[in-house]
Amino acid sequence: MAGLEPSISAECGDRTQVIDPNYGTLADSEHRPRYLQSKLKNWKAFNKAMLGDTLNEDIAWIIRSER
């Protein structure tokens, strides 16, 4: 996908991992929207719950297949 600007570039030892914003997110955050569904959003809890995110296998598959 040449010509697209990456959203994240992380150094991993002697390799660099680039995540393209057109793929989607690598984290599965489906368990977190409940913190934002009320009129008063609980951003602190939403962000804290990020620690429970799991790998988004579909996006991970796309990234692995690009190697």
N, C-alpha and C positions, 0 to 999 in steps of 0.2 A: 504494500500500500504506500508506494512512494509519494512524496509530496505532502503528506499529512504531518502536522506537528504533534509530537508526543506530549502527553500530559504529565508523565512521570518518567524519569530516567534515574535508575538507582544503580550504584556501583555494588557489585556482588563479587568481591574478591577480584579476580582478573577479568570478570565479565561485566557487561552492562545490560540490564534488563530494561526495555522500553515498553511502556504500556500505551497503546493508542486510544484516544478518547472515543473513537468510533466503534470499538469492540464492546464497550460496556465496562462495568466495574468488576474487579477481580474478587472483591468481597461480596458474599451473599448477606445482605442486611435485611432480609425479609422479616426478621423478628423485631425490628426497631420502629416501624412506622406507628405503632401504638402510642409512642411518646409524643407524637405530633398531631394526633387526630382530634384533640380537644381544641377549643378556642385559645386557651393558654398553653402554648407549646412548651414542653419540657426538654429543651435542648441539652441541658446538662446530663440528664438521664439518657437521652438519645446518643450523645457522644460517648458516655461511659459504657453503654451497652455494646459499643463497637468491639470491645474486647471479646465478645461472644460471636462475632461474625465468623462464618465458615467460608471455605473456598467456593467460589462460583465455578463449578466444574465445567460448564459450557464455555465460559470465557477462558479458563485454564487450558481447555482442549484446543481452542483457536490459537492461543499463544504458543503452545507446544508444537502445533502443526506448522507454525511459521518458522521454526528453527531450521 
